C-alpha cells in the first residue's frame, strides 16, 4: 500500500458550519502531492450572510461568490476529486461538520467519507507550543503559505501528514493513524439518505 489521501480545507462565510464559501483540496499519491484544486462556493440559502469577522480572516466577500457554484452543484466536483480517498483536515471535526451541515441545508446526501485529523497527528508528531496549522506546517518543513486560503491550507495539511509518515515510517494513511494513536473516523450517513455516491 502507499500513502494516498486527499487533504481538504473549507472556509465559511459566517458562524454557521453550513456556510461553506471556499474549498481547497490536495491529492497525495505515494507520499507526494500530485494534484491540487480549489474553488469558491455560494453558501446555501439561509447560511449565505458574510460576517465581517470571517471576511477579515479569509478575504472572501459576498460579491466574490455570486457567480460561483452553489453547494449542491459543486458537491459532485468535490466527490470526483476526492474519490474514495481518506480525507485529511487540520481540525477535521470542523471540516467534516461543514460537509454534513451544508448537505443538511441543501438536502443532499454526503459521501460517507473516512477521515483523519492532521491536528491530532501533529500533536503526536511534534513538540510545539501551538499546533495551529502554520506552526505545524513549519515543523513539517512547509512554510510561507497564505494561511486561510483554502487551497494553501489543504496543501499545508497534506505536507504535515507526509512528514509525519516519513518520521514514523508509516506505509499508508491507516498505519500513520495507528502509529500516531489517532482514529480513522467515518462520517455517518443517516438511514434515510440514499447512498448513491460511488467510489471514483
C-alpha positions, -999 to 999 in steps of 0.1 A, spaced: 0 0 0 10 36 -4 5 69 14 -26 80 -6 -52 105 7 -69 138 -1 -64 168 22 -93 192 24 -99 227 39 -131 248 40 -136 285 47 -170 296 59 -190 328 54 -202 331 90 -206 312 122 -228 285 106 -209 254 97 -232 251 66 -219 284 52 -190 269 31 -177 297 8 -144 281 -4 -128 247 -5 -92 236 -11 -81 201 -20 -47 184 -23 -44 148 -36 -15 127 -23 -3 95 -40 27 76 -28 36 103 -3 37 130 -30 13 158 -38 1 151 -73 -28 174 -78 -44 204 -61 -77 222 -67 -98 249 -51 -129 270 -58 -153 294 -43 -187 282 -32 -220 301 -30 -232 291 5 -267 275 9 -296 298 12 -302 309 48 -265 304 55 -252 329 30 -246 361 50 -209 371 52 -198 382 86 -171 409 87 -150 387 111 -149 358 86 -142 381 56 -113 397 76 -99 362 81 -101 348 46 -108 379 24 -138 364 7 -169 387 3 -205 380 -8 -199 396 -42 -170 372 -48 -192 341 -48 -222 355 -68 -211 335 -99 -198 305 -80 -215 271 -80 -238 265 -50 -231 237 -26 -253 211 -44 -237 219 -78 -201 217 -65 -206 186 -44 -201 163 -74 -168 181 -82 -156 176 -47 -165 140 -47 -149 135 -81 -116 149 -69 -116 130 -36 -128 97 -50 -127 70 -23 -98 86 -5 -95 90 32 -99 128 38 -74 146 60 -80 180 75 -65 202 102 -91 201 129 -111 176 108 -141 178 130 -148 213 117 -144 204 80 -164 172 82 -192 191 100 -191 217 72 -198 189 47 -226 174 69 -243 207 77 -241 221 42 -257 189 29 -284 191 55 -291 227 44 -295 217 8 -310 182 12 -280 165 -4 -266 131 6 -229 134 17 -204 107 8 -196 85 39 -160 97 39 -134 82 62 -112 109 77 -81 116 98 -73 148 117 -38 162 110 -41 184 141 -42 152 162 -14 137 142 7 168 146 2 167 184 17 132 184 45 140 160 59 174 170 67 192 203 53 227 197 39 255 218 9 256 195 -3 232 169 -21 258 147 -17 250 110 11 275 102 33 262 131 26 225 125 33 230 87 65 249 96 76 219 117 69 197 86 92 220 65 63 237 47 65 274 51 54 307 36 19 298 25 -12 320 26 -30 308 58 -68 309 54 -66 304 16 -84 271 14 -61 256 -13 -29 267 5 -42 253 38 -51 220 22 -16 218 8 -1 226 42 -22 199 58 -10 174 32 26 182 40 21 177 77 8 142 70 36 134 45 62 145 70 46 126 99 45 94 78 82 98 70 90 103 107 70 73 118 78 50 88 41 46 81 34 30 47 -2 43 44 -27 66 60 -43 39 82 -9 29 95 0 65 101 -31 70 121 -24 38 141 12 47 148 0 82 159 -27 68 182 -53 86 161 -86 72 149 -97 68 113 -132 81 117 -161 78 93 -189 103 85 -222 85 93 -249 86 67 -285 89 80 -306 59 72 -330 79 50 -302 93 28 -296 73 -4 -260 60 -6 -256 70 -43 -220 82 -42 -199 56 -59 -161 54 -53 -142 71 -81 
